[in-house]
Amino acid sequence: MNPVLAAGQIIVSIFLIIAVLMQSRGVGLSSAFGGDSSVYRSRRGVERQLLRFTILLIVLFVGFSLVGYLQAQ
């Protein structure tokens, strides 16, 4: 595997782990700062951006994995 691809995949995977850990099920980001999260609500603001960032990281991770796999063939 290309060293640049390997480094990119490692960096993306670290950020992906952090992004997933920041999203707790049933606990909104506002409750981390003292807000009440007992009522269901849609993702807004920072939570929505974090979700989109996580999806982007997943796409990048899969892309790096596929390119690395295809180069190994």
C-alpha positions, 0 to 999 in steps of 0.5 A: 500500500502506498505510504500516503494512502496508509497515512491518510487512512490512519488520520481519517480513522482517528478522526472517525473514532473521535466523531463517533464517540462524540455522538452518544445515543439519547444524549444530545450535545447540549446535555453535555453542557447542562441542557435537558435532553429528555424530550426527543428532538431533531438534530440541529446546529452543531449536532447536525454538522457533526453528523454530516462530518461523520458521514463524510469521514465514513465515505473517505475511509471507505474510499481509502480502503477501496483504493488501497485494496485495488492497488494491492491487486 
